[in-house]
Amino acid sequence: MAARGGVINVATKQGTNEWHGTLFEFLRNSKLDANNFFANRAGRELGAFQRNQFGGTIGSPLTIRSYNGRTELSSFSANRARGSAAPAS
């Protein structure tokens, strides 16, 4: 019987009256990797590998205003994508 599980990440942050956002990219490919000690000792070459992870976040105020002029509610969203490529034959 296989065990199954999941991961849930939760973060809280105080909202603002301004738009905020971030962008990121994580690159990993075989040109930046060193060969494994045992594979190198056996004379095997490093296998081809390529992965890009990218995404961003955006936070904004909602247009519901309170009596003191500050936004009482805010919105936040995050997205991440991954791209992998197989080695060319």
N, CA, C and O atoms as CSV, one atom per row, in Angstrom:
chain,resi,resn,atom,element,x,y,z
A,1,MET,N,N,0.849,-1.157,0.000
A,1,MET,CA,C,0.000,0.000,0.000
A,1,MET,C,C,0.904,1.232,0.000
A,1,MET,O,O,1.816,1.345,0.819
A,2,ALA,N,N,0.645,2.133,-0.908
A,2,ALA,CA,C,1.447,3.348,-1.027
A,2,ALA,C,C,0.896,4.431,-0.103
A,2,ALA,O,O,-0.315,4.612,0.025
A,3,ALA,N,N,1.810,5.134,0.526
A,3,ALA,CA,C,1.410,6.256,1.371
A,3,ALA,C,C,1.196,7.482,0.499
A,3,ALA,O,O,1.952,7.722,-0.443
A,4,ARG,N,N,0.193,8.237,0.805
A,4,ARG,CA,C,-0.091,9.467,0.065
A,4,ARG,C,C,-0.101,10.630,1.033
A,4,ARG,O,O,-0.428,10.477,2.209
A,5,GLY,N,N,0.258,11.780,0.528
A,5,GLY,CA,C,0.287,12.957,1.379
A,5,GLY,C,C,0.192,14.214,0.548
A,5,GLY,O,O,0.110,14.164,-0.679
A,6,GLY,N,N,0.205,15.313,1.215
A,6,GLY,CA,C,0.125,16.595,0.540
A,6,GLY,C,C,0.816,17.663,1.359
A,6,GLY,O,O,1.131,17.470,2.534
A,7,VAL,N,N,1.045,18.787,0.719
A,7,VAL,CA,C,1.685,19.912,1.371
A,7,VAL,C,C,0.788,21.126,1.211
A,7,VAL,O,O,0.322,21.420,0.110
A,8,ILE,N,N,0.549,21.823,2.297
A,8,ILE,CA,C,-0.221,23.060,2.270
A,8,ILE,C,C,0.634,24.139,2.920
A,8,ILE,O,O,1.055,24.005,4.069
A,9,ASN,N,N,0.885,25.212,2.172
A,9,ASN,CA,C,1.626,26.353,2.703
A,9,ASN,C,C,0.648,27.487,2.960
A,9,ASN,O,O,-0.160,27.828,2.096
A,10,VAL,N,N,0.722,28.069,4.145
A,10,VAL,CA,C,-0.149,29.182,4.503
A,10,VAL,C,C,0.729,30.309,5.030
A,10,VAL,O,O,1.588,30.093,5.885
A,11,ALA,N,N,0.508,31.501,4.518
A,11,ALA,CA,C,1.228,32.681,4.998
A,11,ALA,C,C,0.225,33.801,5.183
A,11,ALA,O,O,-0.695,33.954,4.380
A,12,THR,N,N,0.397,34.578,6.224
A,12,THR,CA,C,-0.478,35.718,6.449
A,12,THR,C,C,0.357,36.984,6.366
A,12,THR,O,O,1.533,36.990,6.729
A,13,LYS,N,N,-0.260,38.053,5.887
A,13,LYS,CA,C,0.440,39.311,5.727
A,13,LYS,C,C,-0.568,40.440,5.852
A,13,LYS,O,O,-1.699,40.332,5.379
A,14,GLN,N,N,-0.154,41.506,6.484
A,14,GLN,CA,C,-1.034,42.657,6.621
A,14,GLN,C,C,-1.154,43.351,5.273
A,14,GLN,O,O,-0.147,43.555,4.596
A,15,GLY,N,N,-2.360,43.717,4.872
A,15,GLY,CA,C,-2.587,44.374,3.600
A,15,GLY,C,C,-2.182,45.841,3.619
A,15,GLY,O,O,-1.932,46.415,4.679
A,16,THR,N,N,-2.120,46.440,2.431
A,16,THR,CA,C,-1.770,47.850,2.302
A,16,THR,C,C,-2.719,48.517,1.319
A,16,THR,O,O,-3.593,47.863,0.750
A,17,ASN,N,N,-2.548,49.805,1.124
A,17,ASN,CA,C,-3.330,50.554,0.155
A,17,ASN,C,C,-2.614,50.651,-1.187
A,17,ASN,O,O,-3.028,51.437,-2.039
A,18,GLU,N,N,-1.548,49.873,-1.402
A,18,GLU,CA,C,-0.769,49.939,-2.627
A,18,GLU,C,C,-0.678,48.559,-3.269
A,18,GLU,O,O,-0.860,47.537,-2.607
A,19,TRP,N,N,-0.395,48.548,-4.561
A,19,TRP,CA,C,-0.157,47.297,-5.289
A,19,TRP,C,C,1.277,46.858,-5.050
A,19,TRP,O,O,2.196,47.678,-5.069
A,20,HIS,N,N,1.468,45.568,-4.825
A,20,HIS,CA,C,2.795,44.987,-4.645
A,20,HIS,C,C,2.877,43.711,-5.459
A,20,HIS,O,O,1.876,43.028,-5.673
A,21,GLY,N,N,4.081,43.398,-5.912
A,21,GLY,CA,C,4.252,42.162,-6.657
A,21,GLY,C,C,5.708,41.756,-6.745
A,21,GLY,O,O,6.607,42.571,-6.541
A,22,THR,N,N,5.934,40.479,-7.054
A,22,THR,CA,C,7.278,39.957,-7.253
A,22,THR,C,C,7.264,38.996,-8.424
A,22,THR,O,O,6.229,38.414,-8.750
A,23,LEU,N,N,8.414,38.832,-9.051
A,23,LEU,CA,C,8.626,37.832,-10.096
A,23,LEU,C,C,9.888,37.061,-9.755
A,23,LEU,O,O,10.818,37.621,-9.175
A,24,PHE,N,N,9.931,35.773,-10.111
A,24,PHE,CA,C,11.133,34.997,-9.852
A,24,PHE,C,C,11.318,33.942,-10.930
A,24,PHE,O,O,10.371,33.547,-11.611
A,25,GLU,N,N,12.564,33.496,-11.069
A,25,GLU,CA,C,12.889,32.365,-11.947
A,25,GLU,C,C,14.010,31.578,-11.299
A,25,GLU,O,O,14.974,32.153,-10.794
A,26,PHE,N,N,13.881,30.259,-11.315
A,26,PHE,CA,C,14.896,29.342,-10.816
A,26,PHE,C,C,15.335,28.486,-11.981
A,26,PHE,O,O,14.520,27.768,-12.561
A,27,LEU,N,N,16.607,28.546,-12.335
A,27,LEU,CA,C,17.151,27.811,-13.472
A,27,LEU,C,C,18.103,26.742,-12.986
A,27,LEU,O,O,18.966,26.999,-12.147
A,28,ARG,N,N,17.946,25.544,-13.516
A,28,ARG,CA,C,18.899,24.471,-13.245
A,28,ARG,C,C,19.039,23.648,-14.506
A,28,ARG,O,O,18.046,23.180,-15.062
A,29,ASN,N,N,20.265,23.471,-14.958
A,29,ASN,CA,C,20.506,22.596,-16.091
A,29,ASN,C,C,21.833,21.877,-15.921
A,29,ASN,O,O,22.612,22.201,-15.025
A,30,SER,N,N,22.090,20.905,-16.777
A,30,SER,CA,C,23.265,20.049,-16.619
A,30,SER,C,C,24.574,20.777,-16.899
A,30,SER,O,O,25.633,20.301,-16.488
A,31,LYS,N,N,24.533,21.903,-17.578
A,31,LYS,CA,C,25.766,22.660,-17.822
A,31,LYS,C,C,26.295,23.296,-16.539
A,31,LYS,O,O,27.473,23.648,-16.465
A,32,LEU,N,N,25.444,23.446,-15.537
A,32,LEU,CA,C,25.857,24.022,-14.265
A,32,LEU,C,C,26.127,22.961,-13.196
A,32,LEU,O,O,26.548,23.301,-12.091
A,33,ASP,N,N,25.895,21.691,-13.504
A,33,ASP,CA,C,26.052,20.607,-12.532
A,33,ASP,C,C,27.397,19.908,-12.678
A,33,ASP,O,O,27.959,19.840,-13.771
A,34,ALA,N,N,27.900,19.397,-11.578
A,34,ALA,CA,C,29.096,18.564,-11.592
A,34,ALA,C,C,28.664,17.109,-11.712
A,34,ALA,O,O,27.542,16.755,-11.349
A,35,ASN,N,N,29.544,16.282,-12.216
A,35,ASN,CA,C,29.245,14.860,-12.354
A,35,ASN,C,C,29.311,14.187,-10.985
A,35,ASN,O,O,30.072,14.618,-10.119
A,36,ASN,N,N,28.527,13.144,-10.788
A,36,ASN,CA,C,28.519,12.339,-9.582
A,36,ASN,C,C,29.884,11.660,-9.425
A,36,ASN,O,O,30.478,11.231,-10.414
A,37,PHE,N,N,30.378,11.561,-8.199
A,37,PHE,CA,C,31.679,10.949,-7.951
A,37,PHE,C,C,31.751,9.532,-8.505
A,37,PHE,O,O,32.726,9.185,-9.172
A,38,PHE,N,N,30.751,8.716,-8.247
A,38,PHE,CA,C,30.786,7.320,-8.677
A,38,PHE,C,C,30.614,7.191,-10.189
A,38,PHE,O,O,31.238,6.327,-10.806
A,39,ALA,N,N,29.780,8.033,-10.790
A,39,ALA,CA,C,29.631,8.017,-12.243
A,39,ALA,C,C,30.917,8.490,-12.905
A,39,ALA,O,O,31.312,7.948,-13.938
A,40,ASN,N,N,31.566,9.473,-12.341
A,40,ASN,CA,C,32.821,9.972,-12.876
A,40,ASN,C,C,33.899,8.901,-12.781
A,40,ASN,O,O,34.687,8.729,-13.711
A,41,ARG,N,N,33.938,8.181,-11.668
A,41,ARG,CA,C,34.933,7.118,-11.467
A,41,ARG,C,C,34.715,5.972,-12.452
A,41,ARG,O,O,35.677,5.352,-12.904
A,42,ALA,N,N,33.433,5.683,-12.794
A,42,ALA,CA,C,33.118,4.618,-13.739
A,42,ALA,C,C,33.267,5.072,-15.190
A,42,ALA,O,O,33.136,4.259,-16.106
A,43,GLY,N,N,33.538,6.364,-15.412
A,43,GLY,CA,C,33.727,6.867,-16.762
A,43,GLY,C,C,32.439,7.251,-17.476
A,43,GLY,O,O,32.449,7.475,-18.687
A,44,ARG,N,N,31.335,7.330,-16.750
A,44,ARG,CA,C,30.061,7.734,-17.370
A,44,ARG,C,C,29.965,9.252,-17.408
A,44,ARG,O,O,30.413,9.946,-16.496
A,45,GLU,N,N,29.375,9.742,-18.474
A,45,GLU,CA,C,29.191,11.185,-18.610
A,45,GLU,C,C,27.964,11.648,-17.841
A,45,GLU,O,O,27.089,10.856,-17.488
A,46,LEU,N,N,27.926,12.925,-17.596
A,46,LEU,CA,C,26.796,13.535,-16.907
A,46,LEU,C,C,25.572,13.513,-17.813
A,46,LEU,O,O,25.664,13.872,-18.987
A,47,GLY,N,N,24.439,13.100,-17.285
A,47,GLY,CA,C,23.201,13.070,-18.050
A,47,GLY,C,C,22.658,14.471,-18.288
A,47,GLY,O,O,22.929,15.386,-17.510
A,48,ALA,N,N,21.901,14.638,-19.351
A,48,ALA,CA,C,21.321,15.937,-19.679
A,48,ALA,C,C,20.124,16.215,-18.768
A,48,ALA,O,O,19.316,15.330,-18.489
A,49,PHE,N,N,20.033,17.454,-18.316
A,49,PHE,CA,C,18.948,17.856,-17.424
A,49,PHE,C,C,18.683,19.339,-17.617
A,49,PHE,O,O,19.619,20.133,-17.717
A,50,GLN,N,N,17.414,19.713,-17.670
A,50,GLN,CA,C,17.067,21.128,-17.779
A,50,GLN,C,C,15.746,21.362,-17.063
A,50,GLN,O,O,14.774,20.640,-17.289
A,51,ARG,N,N,15.710,22.376,-16.194
A,51,ARG,CA,C,14.478,22.714,-15.482
A,51,ARG,C,C,14.427,24.228,-15.245
A,51,ARG,O,O,15.416,24.841,-14.842
A,52,ASN,N,N,13.289,24.797,-15.497
A,52,ASN,CA,C,13.024,26.205,-15.211
A,52,ASN,C,C,11.769,26.274,-14.350
A,52,ASN,O,O,10.734,25.702,-14.690
A,53,GLN,N,N,11.877,26.970,-13.253
A,53,GLN,CA,C,10.712,27.249,-12.420
A,53,GLN,C,C,10.564,28.757,-12.366
A,53,GLN,O,O,11.530,29.469,-12.093
A,54,PHE,N,N,9.369,29.245,-12.623
A,54,PHE,CA,C,9.143,30.678,-12.629
A,54,PHE,C,C,7.752,30.978,-12.100
A,54,PHE,O,O,6.874,30.115,-12.087
A,55,GLY,N,N,7.572,32.191,-11.673
A,55,GLY,CA,C,6.263,32.571,-11.153
A,55,GLY,C,C,6.277,33.974,-10.618
A,55,GLY,O,O,7.212,34.738,-10.862
A,56,GLY,N,N,5.245,34.311,-9.894
A,56,GLY,CA,C,5.139,35.645,-9.351
A,56,GLY,C,C,4.018,35.746,-8.338
A,56,GLY,O,O,3.217,34.827,-8.165
A,57,THR,N,N,3.984,36.876,-7.681
A,57,THR,CA,C,2.936,37.162,-6.715
A,57,THR,C,C,2.398,38.560,-6.984
A,57,THR,O,O,3.090,39.394,-7.568
A,58,ILE,N,N,1.185,38.811,-6.564
A,58,ILE,CA,C,0.605,40.149,-6.674
A,58,ILE,C,C,-0.362,40.351,-5.507
A,58,ILE,O,O,-1.147,39.467,-5.164
A,59,GLY,N,N,-0.281,41.516,-4.922
A,59,GLY,CA,C,-1.176,41.886,-3.835
A,59,GLY,C,C,-1.791,43.243,-4.126
A,59,GLY,O,O,-1.129,44.130,-4.663
A,60,SER,N,N,-3.038,43.400,-3.776
A,60,SER,CA,C,-3.723,44.653,-4.076
A,60,SER,C,C,-4.774,44.947,-3.018
A,60,SER,O,O,-5.244,44.039,-2.332
A,61,PRO,N,N,-5.144,46.225,-2.885
A,61,PRO,CA,C,-6.262,46.562,-2.005
A,61,PRO,C,C,-7.585,46.295,-2.706
A,61,PRO,O,O,-7.669,46.385,-3.931
A,62,LEU,N,N,-8.607,45.971,-1.944
A,62,LEU,CA,C,-9.956,45.892,-2.491
A,62,LEU,C,C,-10.599,47.266,-2.367
A,62,LEU,O,O,-10.207,48.054,-1.507
A,63,THR,N,N,-11.557,47.557,-3.192
A,63,THR,CA,C,-12.089,48.919,-3.265
A,63,THR,C,C,-13.121,49.247,-2.195
A,63,THR,O,O,-13.768,50.290,-2.287
A,64,ILE,N,N,-13.297,48.417,-1.204
A,64,ILE,CA,C,-14.221,48.705,-0.101
A,64,ILE,C,C,-13.477,49.599,0.890
A,64,ILE,O,O,-12.481,49.174,1.475
A,65,ARG,N,N,-13.940,50.805,1.082
A,65,ARG,CA,C,-13.278,51.767,1.964
A,65,ARG,C,C,-13.977,51.830,3.319
A,65,ARG,O,O,-15.194,51.670,3.414
A,66,SER,N,N,-13.195,52.064,4.351
A,66,SER,CA,C,-13.770,52.202,5.690
A,66,SER,C,C,-13.911,53.683,6.038
A,66,SER,O,O,-13.597,54.549,5.221
A,67,TYR,N,N,-14.371,53.962,7.221
A,67,TYR,CA,C,-14.605,55.337,7.640
A,67,TYR,C,C,-13.315,56.146,7.765
A,67,TYR,O,O,-13.354,57.372,7.654
A,68,ASN,N,N,-12.167,55.489,7.994
A,68,ASN,CA,C,-10.918,56.228,8.175
A,68,ASN,C,C,-10.104,56.341,6.879
A,68,ASN,O,O,-8.967,56.811,6.917
A,69,GLY,N,N,-10.656,55.924,5.741
A,69,GLY,CA,C,-9.971,56.081,4.463
A,69,GLY,C,C,-9.016,54.956,4.120
A,69,GLY,O,O,-8.484,54.933,3.010
A,70,ARG,N,N,-8.777,54.026,5.026
A,70,ARG,CA,C,-7.877,52.906,4.739
A,70,ARG,C,C,-8.680,51.739,4.185
A,70,ARG,O,O,-9.868,51.587,4.470
A,71,THR,N,N,-8.015,50.932,3.399
A,71,THR,CA,C,-8.651,49.738,2.876
A,71,THR,C,C,-8.700,48.683,3.977
A,71,THR,O,O,-7.679,48.360,4.583
A,72,GLU,N,N,-9.868,48.162,4.223
A,72,GLU,CA,C,-10.019,47.160,5.269
A,72,GLU,C,C,-9.751,45.749,4.746
A,72,GLU,O,O,-9.426,44.855,5.527
A,73,LEU,N,N,-9.882,45.543,3.450
A,73,LEU,CA,C,-9.658,44.224,2.863
A,73,LEU,C,C,-8.596,44.316,1.778
A,73,LEU,O,O,-8.487,45.328,1.085
A,74,SER,N,N,-7.823,43.261,1.641
A,74,SER,CA,C,-6.833,43.232,0.570
A,74,SER,C,C,-6.845,41.847,-0.063
A,74,SER,O,O,-7.373,40.893,0.507
A,75,SER,N,N,-6.260,41.756,-1.235
A,75,SER,CA,C,-6.230,40.513,-1.996
A,75,SER,C,C,-4.781,40.141,-2.280
A,75,SER,O,O,-3.946,41.019,-2.500
A,76,PHE,N,N,-4.479,38.856,-2.276
A,76,PHE,CA,C,-3.124,38.392,-2.565
A,76,PHE,C,C,-3.209,37.100,-3.354
A,76,PHE,O,O,-4.017,36.227,-3.038
A,77,SER,N,N,-2.386,36.974,-4.371
A,77,SER,CA,C,-2.386,35.778,-5.207
A,77,SER,C,C,-0.958,35.418,-5.584
A,77,SER,O,O,-0.118,36.302,-5.750
A,78,ALA,N,N,-0.679,34.135,-5.720
A,78,ALA,CA,C,0.638,33.649,-6.124
A,78,ALA,C,C,0.462,32.542,-7.149
A,78,ALA,O,O,-0.511,31.789,-7.111
A,79,ASN,N,N,1.414,32.457,-8.063
A,79,ASN,CA,C,1.373,31.427,-9.088
A,79,ASN,C,C,2.785,30.964,-9.377
A,79,ASN,O,O,3.721,31.762,-9.349
A,80,ARG,N,N,2.947,29.658,-9.659
A,80,ARG,CA,C,4.243,29.090,-9.993
A,80,ARG,C,C,4.057,28.086,-11.093
A,80,ARG,O,O,3.070,27.351,-11.112
A,81,ALA,N,N,5.004,28.046,-12.016
A,81,ALA,CA,C,4.961,27.081,-13.109
A,81,ALA,C,C,6.331,26.454,-13.264
A,81,ALA,O,O,7.340,27.032,-12.859
A,82,ARG,N,N,6.364,25.271,-13.849
A,82,ARG,CA,C,7.630,24.578,-14.061
A,82,ARG,C,C,7.702,24.103,-15.488
A,82,ARG,O,O,6.742,23.550,-16.024
A,83,GLY,N,N,8.840,24.321,-16.097
A,83,GLY,CA,C,9.077,23.838,-17.449
A,83,GLY,C,C,10.274,22.917,-17.452
A,83,GLY,O,O,11.319,23.267,-16.903
A,84,SER,N,N,10.152,21.750,-18.053
A,84,SER,CA,C,11.256,20.806,-18.175
A,84,SER,C,C,11.397,20.420,-19.638
A,84,SER,O,O,10.413,20.355,-20.376
A,85,ALA,N,N,12.602,20.173,-20.036
A,85,ALA,CA,C,12.834,19.773,-21.425
A,85,ALA,C,C,13.621,18.473,-21.451
A,85,ALA,O,O,14.569,18.291,-20.687
A,86,ALA,N,N,13.226,17.588,-22.322
A,86,ALA,CA,C,13.953,16.333,-22.502
A,86,ALA,C,C,15.156,16.612,-23.397
A,86,ALA,O,O,15.096,17.497,-24.251
A,87,PRO,N,N,16.239,15.875,-23.216
A,87,PRO,CA,C,17.409,16.108,-24.068
A,87,PRO,C,C,17.108,15.778,-25.526
A,87,PRO,O,O,16.355,14.852,-25.828
A,88,ALA,N,N,17.713,16.553,-26.423
A,88,ALA,CA,C,17.523,16.316,-27.856
A,88,ALA,C,C,18.240,15.045,-28.269
A,88,ALA,O,O,19.366,14.787,-27.843
A,89,SER,N,N,17.586,14.258,-29.096
A,89,SER,CA,C,18.199,12.991,-29.540
A,89,SER,C,C,18.872,13.170,-30.876
A,89,SER,O,O,19.442,12.220,-31.412
